[in-house]
Amino acid sequence: MSDPIPEHLERTCTMLSKAFPAGIGEEEYYPLLALLYEHLTDRNLAEVIVIVTGKDSAAAHNDVHRSVTTNRPGQESLDLVIGKLMPHGYEAWLNEE
């Protein structure tokens, strides 16, 4: 993560880093993508994933699309991720749009 984070993605990356200090687990990954998909462009969401996880850009783009198609999570999984994000400014982040 040596490149500077683009200003328009800083709050999102900071929120995710705080909510998932040990990294985004497998069970949280697709629900997180699906949750953020409603609020970020595909490109910005993929860029956030690249910054936060170190994934390859093409893989991140594919994962973004999978999160709302073949790997669409259930409400229970989404709620668990929301629970992790709430103490780290998720509600304020939603209201920034």
N, C-alpha and C positions, 0 to 999 in steps of 0.2 A: 504494500500500500504506500509506495513511495511517491506516486503522483498525487498532486493536490486534489482534494474532493471538490467537484464543481459546487459553487455556492448554492445553486438551486436544489442540490441533493444532500447538503450537509445535515440538515435536521433529520432527514429520514435515516441516513447512515448512523448518526449519533444515537437516535432512538433504538435502532436495531442492535447496535453494539452494546448498549446498556441493557436491553431486554434479553439478549442472548450473549452474555459475556464469555461463555465457553464455546460459542459457535452455535449455528442453527442446526438442530438435530434433524435426522431423517424424517421423523414423525411430524416435525413442525415446518419443514421446508415448503412443501406444496400448499399447505393451508396458508402459510405466510404470503406466498406469491399470489394466491387467489384473493386474499384479503386486500393486498396492496394494489392488485390489478385494477380495481375499481377507481383508484385515485391517482395513478401514475400512467404515463404513456408506456407502451411496451418497451420502447428504447430506454426510457429513464429507469424503469423497473429492472431491466436487464443490467443496466449500468450499476445500479445500487447493488445487485447481487454480485457482480464482478468485484466491486469495491469491498463489500463486506465478507464475501466468502473466498475470493481469489479464483473463482471459476473462470473458465474460458468464456469469452463473449458469446460465441455461437451456441455453446451449451446452455448458457444463461437464457438466451433468447428462446431456445427450444423449450426449456423448463417453464418459462413464463407462459408459453402457449399450452403446454401440457397441463398446467395448473388450472386452466379453465375449460379443458376438454377431457382428455383421457384420464387425467389424475385429479379430477375435480373432487375436493374434499367435502365431507359432510359437515353439518352445522356444529357438531360436537368438537371436531378438530379445529374449526374456525374459532369457536368460543375459547378453547384452550390457548390459542395464540393471542387472541384479544386480551385474555387475562394476563398474559406475560407483557403485553405492550402497554396496557393501561397505566401502570405505575411509572412509566417512562415517557409520558406525554402524548400518548396516542390520541386522546380526545382533542387536545390542543392542535395536534398535527392535522387531524381531520378538518378542524375549523379554519385552517390556513388557506384552504383551497379558494 
